Amino acid sequence: MSEWVYACKKNEVEFEDLIRFDHDNRTFCIYNIKDGFYATDGICSHEEVHLEDGFVTDDEIECPMHQGIFNIKTGEVIQDPPCDALKTYEVKVEEEKIFIKI
């Protein structure tokens, strides 16, 4: 069953950047891009590298290890080497707090 989990304050995620959020032995990334806030798995599907040091451009996250690129909104792979998409999560903002549905 999915539940809304508090991740961070809105002002903690700089524009065109991300922060790492760990919950129940899982890692997520919370992004602040032009269209709002988004969340994905925080580990690259290719080599299990944390995406927190990745490069955010527009609606894409580039893995810091092998430069694989994912679409932040859909999780889809844009550039190899990853083959598997990232899982994405619903995000809501209430009273300047960001919640993700996991």
Buried (B, 14 or more C-beta within 10 A) or exposed (E): EEEEBEBBEBEBBEEBBBBBBEEEEEBBBBBBBEEEBBBBBBBBBBEEBBBBEBBBEEBBBBBBBBEBBBBBBBBBBBEEBBEEBBEBBEBEEEEEEBBBEB
